Structure formats: structure tokens, C-alpha cells
Amino acid sequence: MNAVILAVVVMLILSLLRVNVVFALVTGALVGGLTGGLDLKTTIETFTGGLGSNATVALSYALLGAFAVALSKTGLPDAMVDAAIKLVGKEGEERKKSLSKVLILLVILTISIFSQNVVPVHIAFIPVLIPPLLKVLNQLEVDRRLIAVVIAFGLITPYMLLPVGFGAIFHDILQKNMASGGLEVSLKDIPQAMLIPSAGMVIGLAAAFFTYRKKRIYQTKNVAGQQRAFYTKKSVGFAVLAIAVSLSVQLILSQKLEVEGMIFGALAGIIVLYATGSMKWNEADELLTTGMRMMAFIGFVMLSAGGFAAVMQETGHIESLVKTSADLINGNQSLAALLMLLVGLLVTMGIGSSFSTVPIIATIFVPLCLELGFSPMATIALVGTAGALGDAGSPASDSTLGPTSGLNADGEHNHIWDTVVPTFLHYNIPLIIFGWIAAMVL
């Protein structure tokens, strides 16, 4: 059996059995490496060597967690909760509760979308926005699986479709790697080609509102590091200032200097809280440590995913998986489109990054598409969709880890069954269908 398929299957089965995702990734990498012809020494060395590829991301999330907990001392989260409770109204006011539920869902969806383009901070907003809202969501009896699906939509669809923010990066990667495969395409054609696959994401989002329409009861607990705090207009103003400075630093570093800005953006926000006296020196160490602990899970998963991806690439079985699929096609365009999408799903599910998947598959898929007579637009749709597939639904993707980090702040939300499975069902299935349709009609 192909080592990549076996490794991903092992990882997914263990995850579904509620084995910790880090252990599932390590075990999957070990099985894949040994099955792929690597000896034990090489497998372990390759895995540990790949850990560093996501070290920046892991540290970024740890500092963002620290910043989020530090913000709690200003009383901003409590001010948000109080405002939301006023909006919700009394428990008996069902119509007002329904309108409040819709409004909160729209706010979360809008902020999630904006995090990819208008203010491209990716998942940095989640530990700041979501934990304070958990009590309100509990009062509204909202199923958190719906929130996970809503956030995932905002994290994925904008970069697929819109050529701004993270979308500009994804489209640039797509264009350059397709050119390396032998097909020159214009950046302006990519949004048009990705329109049909993106429609699949919209269908999946709409379906989630129906799937998770029933009320779900959660225990209301205090979030670690976010106990009730006294707040004033002044303290809330300092919190808003810290957030503005943090976002500004991230934007300046990423847009002007073209470097990763999350670490120093979080640091800048923490410094503002120090300077304004919102966070006391004698409380700082405990607060920041609590925040880092809150985001430690996502950091360890990202590190492990880096090692997993390194082992899979070292085996050479990603390329053989693609070539085997090409051999099965035998000139059949319809089958070719389906197999290419499924290969993209498998690769991204294991690696956890659509941005990293495109370079792996484009150099093989593009010549294959040209040989089979796919149009340039259909080829863009196939490669772009195959790359994005698996971003939702992968245990190691930040599009699933991010929502879990916020929704599980009180320990009431399971990463696999409450985020990974719902996003997989609502997005990957429609993406395969609509990606296939795009390949057939464009």
C-alpha cells in the first residue's frame, strides 16, 4: 500500500478513536516512513528534522494565547459578555434570542472572513474573540459545531476566491507552480476559475445552519485565566489600543517588510498592556504562562505536522501516489478530475496546509491536465481545489486547530468530533463535487 495513504489512514483512525492528535501524527509518520522504505533511524531523523518547519507558527500561537489572557485583566472580555447579554435579553424572549443568535453568528463569520484579507491576521483573532463569547453562546444554546464550521468557512473560502491578503499569497503560489508544470496562467483568471469550487463552500456553510439548528446545552465554566474582572471605560480603551497596536504591527511587518508578524504583533500588544498598567508586573508571569498553556496544544500539533510532512516527502510516495492515479485514468477526463481531487484531499489531510500542498501536486497535475485536454481554467480549478481540499477536516490544519483553540477554552469542545468531523463533512464533500463540476464545465 502507498505509504502516504497508510500514514494518513492510521493518523485519522487514531484521531477518531480520541487518541491525542500529536500521538496520532507521530504514529502515522512512523508507520508511513517504515512502509515507504525508510529505516527506523532515517524516519526518526527526518521527523525530528521537520519539526522546525512550523516552529514559528507554534511560537506565534503561544504568544497570541498569552496576549489573549493578558487582555482579560483589562475587563474587555467581560465588557463584551455584558454587552452581548444585554443584546440577548431575558430568557423568555425567544424572538430576541433568535435575532441575537443570528447577529453573533454574522459577526463571527464577518470577522473570520476579514481575517484573511481586510485585516489579514489569520487565526490571531480567535483566542481574543471566542472565549469571552462562550457564556453568551451557552445562554443562546448554540451548537458550537456550527461556530467551528462558520469560522472554518471564513478562514478558507476567502483565500480560495479573493486575490487579496492570504488569497494573494495562495493565488501567487498557484500561478508560479502551474508555470513550473508547464502552463502559464494569468492571476486575474484564478478567481473566476475558483468561483464554482467556492460555491461548494457556500453550500456547505448553508447546510451547517440546517444540520446544527437544534439547541445544544453546555456547562458554563470559567475560562482559564479569564475570571470575572472589574472594568472601566479607561481599561477597555487600553485593551482596544493594545489590539490596534498588535494588529498594526502584524500588518506593517507582513505587508511592508514581507515577514511573519504574529510573534512581534502579540509582543507589541503585551508591551502596551504593561506600559498602560493594565497588567501588573507581579501578575504578568502567571498570566502569560496561563495563556501560553491555553495555546500549547495547537503549537504541538503544528510541530508534529511539520515532522509528518517531512517523512511523507522523504518516502517519495506522494509522487508515486500521483503517478499511480495518472496510470489509472487511461485518458478518462471525468475519472481524472475525481482522482486528482482525492489525491489532493489525502495529501492535505496529512500535511495540514493547502499552501504547502499546491507545490507538491502542481508539477504532476498540470502536465497530466494538459495531456488529457483540460482547459487552462479547468486546470486552475482542479489544482486550486485539490490544494484547498483537506484544509477543513484535517486534524493538523490551523483552519480546524484555530476554532478549537477558542471553542475549547472551557474544555467543552472536542477537536476531532466537534471541529474536524463537522468541517470535513460540510466542506470537503461539496468541494469534491463542485471542483469536479468546475473541471467538467470550464
VONU-719524 format. One line per 3 residues: their letters; for each residue x, y, z of N, C-alpha, C. Coordinates in pm, whole numbers, plus 50000, padded with zeros to 5 digits. Layout:
BEGIN
a	X,Y,Z,X,Y,Z,X,Y,Z  ...
This chain:
BEGIN
mna	50084,49880,50000,50000,50000,50000,50087,50125,50000  50038,50230,49932,50110,50356,49931,50128,50408,50073  50251,50449,50105,50285,50489,50242,50206,50612,50287
vil	50179,50704,50194,50105,50825,50230,49962,50790,50271  49898,50705,50191,49760,50664,50223,49756,50595,50358  49849,50500,50380,49851,50425,50505,49875,50518,50624
avv	49970,50611,50610,50003,50703,50719,49884,50792,50754  49817,50844,50652,49702,50931,50675,49587,50852,50738  49563,50731,50689,49455,50647,50743,49482,50615,50891
vml	49606,50577,50923,49642,50547,51062,49620,50669,51150  49667,50784,51102,49652,50909,51178,49505,50942,51202  49422,50928,51098,49280,50962,51110,49206,50864,51200
ils	49235,50734,51187,49168,50635,51271,49200,50659,51419  49328,50680,51448,49367,50707,51587,49300,50833,51639  49293,50937,51555,49230,51062,51597,49081,51041,51626
llr	49013,50966,51539,48871,50940,51558,48845,50855,51683  48945,50776,51721,48934,50696,51843,48971,50778,51967  48986,50909,51946,49016,51004,52054,49157,50990,52110
vnv	49246,50928,52033,49388,50933,52068,49436,51075,52041  49518,51129,52129,49569,51266,52112,49628,51284,51972  49595,51396,51907,49635,51419,51768,49787,51417,51752
vfa	49860,51467,51851,50006,51465,51843,50057,51322,51834  50005,51234,51920,50045,51094,51916,50000,51028,51785  49883,51067,51735,49834,51012,51608,49926,51051,51493
lvt	49972,51176,51492,50063,51223,51387,50198,51152,51396  50252,51138,51516,50380,51071,51533,50370,50925,51490  50263,50859,51530,50244,50718,51493,50225,50704,51343
gal	50144,50792,51284,50123,50789,51139,50251,50810,51062  50334,50903,51109,50462,50929,51043,50554,50808,51052  50555,50743,51169,50639,50625,51188,50595,50511,51096
vgg	50464,50486,51091,50411,50381,51003,50439,50414,50857  50416,50539,50817,50439,50579,50679,50585,50571,50639  50673,50614,50728,50815,50609,50697,50866,50468,50679
ltg	50829,50379,50769,50875,50239,50761,50813,50169,50641  50685,50197,50613,50619,50136,50497,50676,50191,50367  50719,50317,50370,50772,50381,50250,50917,50349,50218
gld	50976,50257,50294,51112,50215,50262,51222,50281,50343  51185,50369,50435,51285,50431,50520,51313,50340,50640  51437,50336,50684,51463,50259,50806,51424,50342,50928
lkt	51427,50281,51044,51381,50348,51166,51463,50474,51194  51596,50464,51177,51684,50578,51205,51651,50696,51113  51636,50668,50984,51606,50775,50888,51469,50836,50914
tie	51372,50751,50947,51236,50800,50975,51237,50897,51093  51304,50856,51200,51308,50941,51320,51385,51070,51291  51499,51060,51222,51578,51180,51191,51500,51276,51102
tft	51428,51220,51004,51350,51304,50913,51236,51373,50988  51170,51296,51075,51060,51352,51152,51109,51465,51242  51215,51440,51318,51265,51544,51409,51320,51663,51331
ggl	51378,51637,51214,51429,51746,51132,51318,51834,51078  51199,51774,51057,51087,51851,51003,51011,51931,51107  51039,51904,51235,50965,51974,51341,50984,52125,51333
gsn	51102,52167,51295,51133,52310,51295,51059,52389,51190  51002,52321,51089,50936,52394,50980,50816,52475,51029  50753,52431,51137,50636,52502,51191,50665,52567,51326
atv	50793,52579,51362,50827,52635,51493,50781,52779,51508  50792,52857,51400,50748,52997,51405,50600,53007,51433  50522,52921,51367,50378,52921,51387,50343,52883,51531
als	50413,52781,51583,50386,52735,51719,50412,52845,51822  50525,52915,51807,50557,53024,51899,50460,53140,51884  50418,53165,51760,50321,53272,51735,50193,53247,51813
yal	50143,53124,51806,50017,53091,51872,50032,53097,52024  50148,53057,52075,50171,53063,52220,50165,53207,52269  50229,53298,52195,50228,53439,52235,50090,53502,52217
lga	50017,53458,52115,49881,53508,52097,49792,53465,52214  49813,53343,52262,49739,53297,52379,49771,53379,52501  49900,53411,52518,49943,53493,52631,49879,53632,52622
fav	49876,53689,52502,49817,53821,52481,49667,53818,52511  49599,53710,52468,49455,53699,52492,49423,53695,52640  49499,53617,52718,49474,53609,52862,49510,53741,52930
als	49617,53806,52884,49654,53936,52940,49542,54038,52918  49476,54031,52803,49364,54121,52775,49250,54103,52875  49239,53981,52929,49129,53955,53023,49140,54043,53147
ktg	49262,54082,53184,49281,54164,53303,49228,54306,53285  49209,54348,53160,49156,54482,53135,49004,54485,53153  48943,54368,53154,48798,54360,53163,48729,54363,53028
lpd	48805,54368,52918,48744,54372,52785,48654,54252,52759  48700,54129,52790,48611,54014,52767,48478,54026,52843  48485,54074,52968,48364,54088,53048,48273,54197,52992
amv	48334,54303,52939,48254,54409,52877,48183,54355,52753  48253,54270,52677,48192,54209,52559,48076,54118,52600  48097,54040,52705,47992,53949,52752,47871,54027,52802
daa	47895,54133,52879,47784,54213,52932,47703,54276,52819  47774,54326,52718,47704,54387,52604,47622,54283,52529  47681,54164,52514,47610,54058,52443,47488,54011,52520
ikl	47500,54003,52654,47387,53959,52737,47272,54060,52728  47306,54188,52726,47202,54290,52709,47132,54272,52574  47211,54235,52475,47156,54212,52342,47065,54090,52341
vgk	47106,53987,52415,47028,53863,52419,46894,53884,52487  46893,53960,52595,46769,53986,52666,46734,53874,52761  46612,53877,52810,46567,53778,52907,46546,53642,52840
ege	46557,53540,52922,46550,53403,52870,46418,53375,52799  46312,53441,52840,46182,53415,52781,46160,53481,52646  46245,53575,52611,46227,53650,52488,46286,53570,52371
erk	46210,53472,52321,46262,53380,52221,46299,53451,52091  46214,53546,52048,46243,53615,51923,46371,53696,51933  46389,53763,52048,46511,53841,52067,46633,53752,52073
ksl	46618,53634,52136,46729,53538,52142,46766,53490,52001  46665,53465,51919,46691,53418,51782,46765,53525,51701  46720,53650,51714,46787,53759,51643,46929,53777,51693
skv	46949,53763,51824,47082,53777,51882,47174,53667,51832  47121,53545,51823,47198,53431,51772,47245,53458,51629  47152,53504,51546,47186,53535,51406,47292,53644,51400
lil	47276,53748,51482,47369,53860,51480,47510,53815,51521  47520,53735,51629,47651,53688,51675,47717,53600,51570  47639,53513,51506,47693,53427,51401,47744,53510,51282
lvi	47669,53614,51247,47712,53702,51137,47839,53778,51173  47850,53822,51298,47970,53893,51342,48091,53800,51336  48076,53678,51388,48187,53582,51385,48226,53549,51241
lti	48127,53529,51154,48155,53499,51013,48228,53615,50945  48180,53738,50970,48242,53856,50908,48386,53875,50953  48409,53863,51083,48545,53878,51135,48636,53768,51081
sif	48584,53646,51070,48663,53535,51015,48704,53563,50871  48611,53614,50791,48642,53647,50652,48743,53761,50645  48721,53865,50725,48812,53980,50725,48953,53942,50768
sqn	48964,53835,50850,49096,53795,50900,49186,53742,50789  49128,53717,50672,49207,53667,50559,49246,53775,50459  49177,53890,50464,49205,53991,50362,49203,54134,50413
vvp	49092,54179,50472,49084,54319,50517,49187,54347,50626  49191,54262,50727,49293,54269,50833,49354,54129,50843  49450,54096,50755,49498,53957,50742,49582,53909,50860
vhi	49512,53871,50967,49580,53820,51087,49553,53670,51107  49484,53610,51009,49452,53467,51011,49381,53431,51142  49428,53331,51217,49353,53285,51335,49387,53364,51461
afi	49462,53473,51447,49503,53550,51565,49384,53608,51640  49271,53628,51572,49155,53689,51639,49082,53590,51729  49099,53460,51705,49015,53360,51773,49033,53359,51925
pvl	49157,53351,51978,49169,53347,52125,49126,53477,52193  49117,53585,52117,49071,53712,52173,48918,53721,52170  48857,53677,52060,48713,53696,52039,48627,53584,52098
ipp	48665,53458,52076,48574,53347,52104,48558,53313,52253  48668,53294,52330,48648,53255,52471,48554,53345,52551  48563,53480,52535,48470,53564,52611,48323,53545,52570
llk	48300,53496,52447,48163,53480,52399,48102,53346,52437  48179,53255,52496,48129,53122,52524,48008,53123,52617  48012,53210,52720,47898,53217,52812,47771,53262,52740
vln	47788,53357,52648,47673,53406,52572,47621,53297,52479  47712,53228,52412,47673,53119,52323,47602,53009,52402  47648,52985,52525,47581,52887,52610,47439,52930,52644
qle	47423,53059,52673,47291,53110,52708,47197,53100,52587  47252,53121,52468,47172,53110,52345,47154,52965,52302  47225,52873,52370,47219,52729,52341,47260,52699,52197
vdr	47364,52769,52151,47417,52749,52016,47506,52625,52014  47490,52542,51912,47576,52426,51893,47713,52475,51845  47816,52449,51923,47949,52501,51888,48005,52441,51760
rli	47953,52328,51718,47996,52272,51590,47962,52367,51476  47851,52439,51490,47814,52539,51389,47915,52653,51389  47958,52697,51506,48058,52804,51513,48188,52759,51448
avv	48229,52634,51472,48351,52581,51411,48341,52584,51259  48225,52544,51205,48205,52544,51061,48205,52686,51006  48143,52778,51079,48138,52919,51036,48279,52978,51029
iaf	48359,52956,51134,48495,53010,51136,48579,52949,51025  48567,52816,51005,48644,52749,50901,48611,52805,50763  48484,52837,50740,48446,52899,50613,48521,53029,50593
gli	48523,53112,50697,48592,53241,50687,48742,53229,50670  48800,53119,50721,48945,53101,50711,48987,53043,50576  48896,52976,50504,48934,52904,50383,48883,52970,50255
tpy	48753,52997,50249,48693,53046,50124,48755,53174,50072  48787,53274,50157,48846,53397,50104,48978,53376,50031  49067,53289,50083,49194,53271,50012,49175,53191,49883
mll	49072,53106,49878,49043,53034,49754,48999,53129,49644  48914,53226,49680,48845,53307,49580,48902,53447,49561  48936,53515,49669,48971,53657,49660,49123,53678,49652
pvg	49170,53758,49557,49315,53778,49537,49374,53887,49626  49333,53890,49752,49387,53989,49846,49423,53917,49976  49513,53976,50053,49555,53916,50179,49617,53779,50157
fga	49571,53682,50234,49623,53546,50218,49583,53487,50083  49473,53538,50025,49434,53495,49891,49537,53531,49787  49598,53650,49802,49703,53691,49709,49822,53595,49715
ifh	49854,53549,49837,49965,53454,49854,49930,53321,49790  49808,53271,49817,49766,53142,49761,49762,53146,49609  49707,53252,49552,49697,53264,49407,49837,53275,49344
dil	49927,53345,49412,50065,53357,49361,50135,53221,49361  50117,53144,49470,50174,53009,49476,50116,52923,49365  49985,52934,49344,49917,52856,49242,49970,52891,49103
qkn	49982,53021,49074,50029,53063,48942,50172,53018,48916  50261,53039,49012,50402,53006,48993,50425,52856,48977  50354,52777,49055,50374,52632,49048,50308,52572,48924
mas	50202,52632,48876,50144,52588,48749,50238,52622,48634  50304,52737,48644,50403,52774,48541,50519,52674,48541  50561,52631,48661,50667,52531,48671,50625,52399,48608
ggl	50494,52373,48609,50442,52250,48550,50420,52260,48401  50437,52381,48347,50427,52397,48202,50306,52473,48153  50231,52540,48242,50113,52615,48200,50116,52754,48261
evs	50130,52855,48175,50127,52994,48218,49983,53041,48228  49943,53090,48344,49808,53141,48361,49815,53282,48421  49711,53359,48397,49705,53496,48450,49642,53494,48589
lkd	49693,53580,48677,49636,53590,48812,49488,53627,48809  49449,53707,48709,49310,53752,48704,49213,53638,48668  49267,53529,48612,49180,53416,48578,49152,53325,48697
ipq	49236,53332,48800,49222,53239,48913,49091,53259,48989  49052,53382,49025,48923,53397,49096,48805,53343,49015  48807,53366,48885,48698,53316,48801,48694,53164,48799
aml	48812,53101,48792,48819,52955,48790,48779,52895,48924  48805,52967,49033,48776,52915,49167,48636,52951,49215  48558,53016,49129,48424,53059,49168,48331,52940,49195
ips	48333,52840,49107,48246,52723,49124,48285,52642,49248  48416,52610,49269,48453,52541,49393,48416,52620,49518  48430,52752,49514,48394,52835,49629,48244,52828,49657
agm	48165,52811,49549,48020,52795,49567,47991,52670,49648  48076,52567,49634,48061,52447,49716,48078,52477,49863  48171,52567,49895,48190,52608,50035,48066,52678,50088
vig	48004,52762,50004,47882,52833,50046,47770,52734,50073  47758,52633,49986,47656,52530,50005,47680,52456,50137  47806,52424,50165,47840,52355,50289,47806,52438,50412
laa	47833,52569,50405,47802,52659,50516,47651,52664,50538  47576,52678,50429,47430,52683,50440,47375,52554,50500  47433,52441,50460,47388,52312,50512,47412,52301,50662
aff	47522,52361,50710,47555,52354,50853,47450,52424,50939  47392,52532,50887,47288,52602,50963,47165,52513,50981  47146,52421,50887,47036,52325,50900,47077,52207,50988
tyr	47198,52156,50968,47246,52039,51043,47250,52067,51193  47299,52186,51230,47319,52219,51372,47220,52324,51421  47096,52315,51369,46994,52413,51405,46938,52389,51545
kkr	46948,52264,51595,46891,52233,51726,46975,52291,51839  46910,52315,51951,46980,52369,52068,47072,52264,52127  47184,52308,52183,47276,52218,52249,47319,52281,52382
iyq	47312,52202,52488,47340,52253,52622,47485,52226,52659  47553,52329,52709,47690,52318,52758,47694,52364,52904  47787,52310,52980,47809,52359,53115,47885,52491,53107
tkn	47838,52591,53179,47907,52720,53180,48018,52716,53284  48140,52733,53238,48257,52728,53327,48340,52853,53308  48421,52884,53409,48516,52993,53396,48630,52949,53304
vag	48666,53033,53209,48777,53004,53119,48907,53032,53192  49006,52942,53175,49135,52957,53243,49194,53094,53213  49227,53168,53320,49290,53299,53302,49193,53409,53270
qqr	49062,53378,53263,48964,53480,53225,48850,53487,53326  48885,53486,53456,48783,53504,53558,48729,53647,53552  48616,53666,53615,48549,53796,53610,48642,53907,53657
afy	48652,54012,53577,48741,54123,53610,48661,54255,53610  48700,54344,53699,48639,54478,53703,48691,54559,53585  48601,54632,53520,48648,54711,53406,48586,54850,53408
tkk	48658,54942,53346,48612,55079,53329,48627,55114,53181  48574,55230,53144,48592,55275,53005,48740,55292,52973  48816,55335,53073,48960,55355,53054,49031,55222,53030
svg	49001,55119,53111,49068,54990,53095,49031,54924,52964  48904,54936,52924,48860,54880,52796,48926,54955,52681  48941,55087,52698,49009,55167,52596,49154,55124,52577
fav	49224,55095,52688,49362,55045,52679,49367,54910,52608  49267,54826,52634,49261,54694,52569,49244,54710,52418  49154,54799,52378,49132,54825,52236,49260,54880,52173
lai	49330,54969,52246,49456,55024,52197,49559,54913,52177  49567,54820,52273,49663,54710,52263,49632,54623,52141  49504,54597,52117,49466,54517,52000,49501,54590,51871
avs	49473,54721,51868,49503,54801,51748,49653,54802,51720  49733,54819,51825,49879,54818,51807,49926,54682,51759  49873,54576,51819,49911,54440,51780,49881,54414,51632
lsv	49759,54449,51590,49721,54429,51451,49804,54516,51357  49832,54639,51397,49910,54730,51314,50051,54676,51291  50113,54628,51399,50247,54572,51386,50247,54452,51292
qli	50148,54365,51308,50139,54248,51220,50123,54290,51074  50037,54389,51049,50014,54435,50912,50138,54499,50852  50205,54583,50930,50325,54652,50879,50433,54549,50846
lsq	50455,54454,50936,50560,54354,50913,50528,54264,50794  50401,54224,50781,50365,54132,50674,50350,54201,50539  50294,54324,50539,50270,54392,50413,50390,54473,50364
kle	50456,54542,50455,50568,54628,50414,50701,54552,50408  50728,54475,50510,50857,54405,50515,50849,54261,50466  50726,54212,50445,50701,54075,50395,50766,53969,50484
veg	50748,53985,50616,50795,53886,50711,50678,53847,50801  50689,53731,50866,50584,53684,50957,50576,53776,51079  50456,53833,51103,50445,53935,51207,50368,53897,51331
mif	50318,53772,51340,50233,53736,51454,50307,53741,51587  50432,53694,51589,50509,53691,51714,50527,53832,51769  50572,53923,51683,50603,54058,51728,50477,54143,51744
gal	50369,54105,51672,50242,54172,51694,50188,54143,51832  50193,54015,51872,50148,53977,52007,50236,54043,52113  50366,54045,52088,50459,54108,52182,50429,54256,52198
agi	50400,54324,52087,50368,54467,52092,50242,54492,52175  50141,54407,52158,50018,54421,52236,50043,54403,52384  50126,54304,52419,50159,54279,52559,50233,54398,52619
ivl	50324,54458,52541,50401,54575,52588,50307,54692,52618  50206,54711,52532,50109,54819,52556,50035,54796,52688  49998,54672,52716,49929,54640,52841,50019,54664,52961
yat	50148,54633,52946,50246,54664,53050,50254,54815,53072  50276,54888,52962,50302,55032,52969,50185,55111,53026  50062,55065,52998,49944,55136,53047,49904,55094,53188
gsm	49974,54997,53243,49942,54949,53377,49824,54854,53382  49775,54812,53264,49662,54719,53260,49700,54581,53312  49830,54549,53301,49880,54422,53352,49993,54452,53450
kwn	49976,54407,53573,50075,54435,53677,50197,54345,53662  50313,54399,53699,50438,54323,53687,50433,54195,53769  50374,54202,53889,50374,54084,53976,50273,53978,53933
ead	50185,54012,53838,50088,53915,53786,50126,53863,53648  50220,53930,53585,50247,53905,53444,50291,53762,53415  50382,53710,53496,50437,53578,53467,50328,53471,53469
ell	50243,53474,53572,50137,53374,53582,50036,53388,53469  50000,53512,53435,49903,53536,53328,49955,53487,53194  50078,53526,53160,50134,53490,53030,50154,53339,53019
ttg	50196,53277,53129,50214,53132,53128,50081,53061,53106  49975,53112,53169,49842,53055,53151,49798,53065,53006  49824,53180,52945,49787,53199,52805,49864,53107,52711
mrm	49993,53092,52736,50072,53001,52653,50024,52857,52667  49987,52821,52790,49936,52685,52814,49807,52663,52736  49723,52767,52727,49596,52756,52656,49617,52722,52509
maf	49725,52773,52449,49753,52752,52307,49860,52647,52282  49906,52580,52389,50014,52483,52373,49973,52368,52282  49848,52325,52292,49801,52212,52211,49821,52238,52062
igf	49773,52354,52017,49783,52385,51875,49930,52393,51831  50017,52445,51918,50158,52453,51885,50221,52317,51867  50193,52224,51958,50249,52090,51948,50197,52015,51825
vml	50070,52037,51791,50015,51971,51672,50083,52024,51547  50103,52156,51539,50169,52214,51422,50312,52164,51408  50383,52152,51520,50519,52098,51516,50519,51954,51465
sag	50427,51873,51518,50418,51734,51477,50380,51722,51329  50292,51810,51282,50251,51808,51141,50369,51837,51050  50460,51924,51095,50581,51952,51018,50667,51828,51003
gfa	50681,51751,51111,50757,51627,51105,50689,51524,51019  50557,51513,51030,50479,51419,50948,50499,51450,50799  50487,51577,50762,50502,51616,50622,50642,51584,50570
avm	50744,51606,50652,50882,51579,50611,50903,51430,50580  50846,51344,50666,50859,51199,50644,50787,51158,50516  50667,51210,50494,50591,51174,50374,50665,51213,50247
qet	50726,51331,50248,50800,51375,50130,50928,51293,50110  50991,51254,50221,51115,51177,50213,51091,51038,50154  50975,50979,50178,50946,50846,50124,50934,50848,49972
ghi	50898,50963,49915,50876,50972,49770,50742,50916,49727  50659,50876,49824,50532,50812,49788,50422,50911,49753  50444,51040,49779,50346,51139,49731,50349,51142,49579
esl	50471,51146,49523,50485,51146,49378,50432,51016,49317  50462,50904,49383,50415,50776,49329,50264,50764,49338  50203,50826,49440,50057,50827,49453,49995,50900,49335
vkt	50053,51015,49301,50004,51093,49188,50021,51016,49058  50138,50954,49039,50165,50881,48915,50076,50758,48901  50052,50690,49012,49962,50574,49010,49822,50616,48969
sad	49779,50730,49022,49647,50783,48985,49643,50814,48836  49753,50869,48784,49759,50902,48641,49749,50775,48556  49811,50668,48602,49806,50541,48527,49665,50484,48523
lin	49589,50505,48632,49453,50452,48640,49356,50527,48549  49390,50650,48516,49298,50737,48443,49273,50687,48301  49380,50653,48230,49369,50598,48094,49287,50689,48002
gnq	49313,50819,48010,49251,50913,47919,49111,50957,47955  49057,50912,48066,48920,50945,48107,48921,51075,48187  48871,51184,48128,48872,51315,48194,48793,51316,48324
sla	48675,51257,48321,48589,51256,48438,48656,51185,48556  48713,51067,48529,48783,50993,48634,48908,51067,48678  48977,51131,48582,49099,51205,48614,49070,51317,48714
all	48963,51391,48689,48929,51502,48778,48901,51452,48919  48826,51343,48929,48791,51288,49060,48915,51239,49135  49003,51165,49066,49122,51111,49130,49218,51221,49174
mll	49231,51325,49093,49320,51435,49131,49269,51505,49257  49140,51522,49265,49081,51585,49384,49101,51498,49508  49084,51368,49493,49102,51277,49606,49247,51272,49653
vgl	49342,51277,49558,49483,51280,49594,49514,51408,49671  49460,51521,49624,49479,51647,49695,49424,51640,49836  49308,51576,49852,49247,51559,49983,49339,51479,50076
lvt	49393,51368,50028,49480,51283,50109,49606,51357,50152  49669,51426,50057,49794,51494,50087,49773,51605,50189  49669,51687,50168,49645,51800,50259,49599,51752,50397
mgi	49521,51644,50402,49476,51590,50531,49596,51553,50617  49702,51502,50555,49820,51463,50631,49909,51580,50666  49934,51666,50567,50027,51778,50587,49961,51890,50667
gss	49831,51913,50643,49758,52015,50717,49768,52154,50660  49828,52170,50542,49843,52303,50483,49816,52299,50333  49715,52374,50290,49685,52382,50147,49795,52456,50073
fst	49856,52555,50140,49963,52633,50078,50084,52544,50048  50106,52443,50132,50219,52352,50110,50184,52240,50014  50054,52213,49996,50013,52105,49908,50026,52141,49761
vpi	49995,52265,49726,49998,52307,49585,50133,52281,49519  50247,52320,49579,50376,52292,49514,50403,52143,49495  50348,52059,49584,50372,51916,49576,50298,51854,49457
iat	50173,51897,49436,50090,51832,49335,50090,51901,49199  50120,52032,49195,50105,52108,49070,50199,52058,48960  50321,52026,48996,50419,51986,48894,50379,51855,48825
ifv	50297,51772,48890,50249,51647,48829,50112,51667,48765  50024,51739,48833,49887,51754,48786,49879,51837,48658  49958,51944,48648,49948,52033,48532,49982,51960,48402
plc	50097,51889,48391,50123,51814,48267,50015,51711,48237  49961,51648,48342,49855,51549,48324,49729,51614,48268  49694,51732,48320,49577,51804,48270,49595,51844,48124
lel	49714,51889,48090,49741,51929,47952,49731,51808,47859  49784,51695,47904,49780,51573,47822,49637,51525,47800  49552,51543,47901,49414,51497,47892,49321,51598,47825
gfs	49373,51716,47792,49294,51814,47719,49208,51905,47804  49239,51915,47934,49167,52011,48018,49203,52153,47977  49107,52245,47982,49133,52385,47951,49217,52448,48062
pma	49285,52561,48036,49360,52628,48142,49274,52662,48264  49148,52706,48240,49060,52740,48352,49024,52616,48434  48997,52505,48365,48966,52381,48435,49086,52332,48515
tia	49206,52351,48458,49328,52310,48527,49350,52393,48654  49325,52524,48645,49335,52609,48765,49239,52559,48873  49114,52531,48833,49013,52486,48929,49054,52354,48993
lvg	49108,52262,48913,49148,52132,48965,49263,52143,49064  49368,52213,49025,49486,52224,49110,49453,52306,49235  49380,52417,49217,49345,52501,49331,49255,52430,49430
tag	49156,52358,49379,49064,52285,49468,49134,52167,49534  49217,52094,49458,49291,51981,49515,49383,52028,49627  49437,52149,49613,49522,52204,49718,49444,52242,49842
alg	49327,52303,49820,49246,52351,49933,49173,52237,50004  49144,52129,49932,49076,52014,49992,49155,51959,50110  49087,51931,50216,49154,51875,50333,49195,51979,50434
dag	49200,52108,50393,49232,52213,50489,49126,52212,50599  48998,52209,50555,48890,52181,50650,48885,52031,50669  48882,51986,50793,48872,51843,50817,49003,51775,50849
spa	49114,51847,50836,49243,51787,50875,49268,51814,51023  49302,51712,51101,49331,51736,51244,49449,51828,51266  49537,51840,51163,49659,51919,51178,49652,52055,51110
sds	49536,52094,51059,49521,52221,50988,49490,52333,51086  49549,52451,51063,49516,52563,51152,49373,52611,51129  49311,52569,51019,49170,52603,50996,49077,52523,51085
tlg	49128,52413,51145,49049,52339,51245,49106,52362,51385  49237,52371,51395,49300,52393,51525,49264,52530,51582  49256,52629,51495,49222,52764,51539,49086,52771,51606
pts	48978,52726,51536,48847,52726,51601,48843,52647,51732  48911,52531,51735,48911,52451,51857,48978,52526,51972  49084,52600,51943,49156,52670,52050,49066,52770,52121
gln	48971,52829,52049,48878,52922,52112,48758,52853,52173  48699,52760,52099,48575,52695,52143,48598,52598,52258  48720,52547,52273,48750,52453,52380,48820,52520,52498
adg	48812,52651,52505,48879,52723,52615,48825,52680,52751  48699,52630,52755,48642,52583,52881,48635,52430,52888  48701,52362,52791,48707,52216,52793,48579,52147,52748
ehn	48488,52221,52683,48358,52165,52644,48347,52134,52495  48459,52140,52421,48454,52122,52276,48566,52029,52232  48530,51915,52171,48629,51816,52128,48683,51850,51989
hiw	48816,51847,51975,48878,51888,51849,48833,51800,51732  48837,51668,51750,48807,51578,51638,48658,51575,51606  48576,51544,51704,48434,51522,51676,48353,51650,51665
dtv	48401,51759,51723,48325,51885,51720,48379,51988,51621  48502,51969,51573,48556,52060,51471,48595,51986,51344  48680,51885,51356,48735,51817,51239,48626,51746,51158
vpt	48547,51662,51223,48443,51587,51151,48337,51680,51091  48283,51777,51164,48184,51867,51103,48239,51946,50984  48361,51999,50994,48415,52075,50881,48446,51985,50762
flh	48491,51862,50790,48517,51768,50681,48389,51739,50604  48283,51706,50675,48157,51669,50610,48095,51785,50534  48103,51905,50590,48034,52018,50529,48113,52089,50420
yni	48244,52068,50416,48324,52138,50315,48395,52047,50215  48455,51939,50261,48531,51856,50168,48442,51784,50068  48328,51737,50113,48236,51670,50020,48184,51767,49913
pli	48132,51886,49951,48091,51982,49847,48207,52027,49758  48328,52041,49816,48442,52083,49735,48476,51981,49627  48471,51853,49662,48497,51749,49562,48392,51756,49451
ifg	48266,51770,49489,48158,51775,49389,48170,51898,49300  48188,52014,49362,48191,52138,49283,48324,52155,49211  48433,52102,49268,48561,52103,49196,48553,52018,49072
wia	48487,51904,49083,48468,51814,48968,48381,51882,48861  48273,51947,48905,48187,52019,48812,48265,52128,48739  48348,52202,48812,48428,52308,48752,48521,52251,48644
amv	48583,52136,48673,48674,52075,48575,48601,52031,48450  48475,51993,48466,48397,51943,48352,48339,52056,48264  48306,52170,48325,48235,52275,48250,48325,52391,48206
l	48439,52410,48272,48523,52524,48235,48607,52495,48111
